[in-house]
């Protein structure tokens, strides 16, 4: 809208300059440069003296030129003032900054939808210091997220262009929490087509939708109602465990989480015993389990003599800041 206004003002101003130059040239026979100069000082009202004495015809022409030119300039000033006062300039600057940030993202996460489920996903990614971008169709929600410092794209996550703008080809994972299972299924199909290596986790409302969403490529499907039912029973039969998990998730002074550290080919500890990593000596962190490379089985509380094979995964629990430090040393290329 603003671009159209500015374009219209530019065209109108150019037309007045052209008409004024042509008019003085035709009426007074002046050279084009003198005619252009006279036109500029006339419509800008700078008060300079006339380039050459004017005939009566030229004076009448000048009166109309002043009215037309001054009107356009006043309108231009009002548009630019509204552009600044109404915050549109701020929005333009914010969008340009966001586009630069999007171009720099690599190995990040994408959250599609900022409803209640999406909001909690956003908060968790922020608390655990992951780079992420949100795609939200609702303009008001997208604006609130952006004003809160969240990198957010206003648009439909089912569209190729929006996912590409979010850097889906460079992303590490995508979470889709849209309102309907059909929308989530379509996002999974689109995202997997654009980046087959992308890990995708989708929300599902209907139980029968879970298998369909997995069939089109989702690596994980979460059913909030199912999780809620399990949580309610856990609250009833094992309240101390639930209280511990709540404390872990909601602690304000530090962020405690269960995380994973994959032992890849770049790890200096591949083929060496767990004891050499010295993870057991790090405070606020402990190794909970080890996922095997081949069979995928879990060894809980693995002994320090356990050899870390390339491809296995350490399950650790503790302060996220400590885990990040450990991951950078033990598995530097995991992109934690």
C-alpha angles and dihedrals in degrees: 000000000000091000090055091051093049091047091051092050091049092050092047092048092048090050092052092049091049093046093047093049092047092045097053091043092052098040101039101020092235123161112265093250092054090046092050092047091051091049093051096049090045100053093038091052093220092151100233118154120265116277090228132357111282128230120226090258091052091049092054089048089050092054091056090044091054092050093049097041096043091048092054093046092049090050090048092052091049092050093049091047091051089046090059101035096046091053098246091124089053089050092051092050091046092051092049091049090048092051090052090050091049091053090055096050117110129162089011134139130248124213115198111202131016101218120125094291093044092047092058090047089052092049092050094050090049094049093049091049098243122155110241145155128212126218113204128170096199109088095209093050091047091050093050091050092049092048088051091058097259117137101240136171119204108222149080112299091207090068120093094222094055093049090047090050088053089056097249091164090060098035125113097209145356131212118196118195102164121153100256132044089230091059092047091049091052091050090052092051093047096044094047091049091052094044117013091185093057116115107229127193118186136192117233127194101183119056092223090057094063096077092044093053091048091049092058092053112281111149091203137014123199123196110200094200091052092048090046092054092051090048092053092052091046089052088054102044104026107027095157092057092048091048090052092051092047091051090049093050099041103038110134101199096055139002114245117189144155107245139169132235115198117211103223133175091274094057113111088211099058107125093015130105122269091243092069092062088063089211089139089064095057113102121230091025138081137178107245102178146343122230112213122239100230111024098028093228120149126236109201118217092359115212118251090247091065111121114230107228121201107266098029121120129223116216109209135176127203147071109353092222091056092045091053090052091049093047092051089056102037100036108014097174099050093097092224 
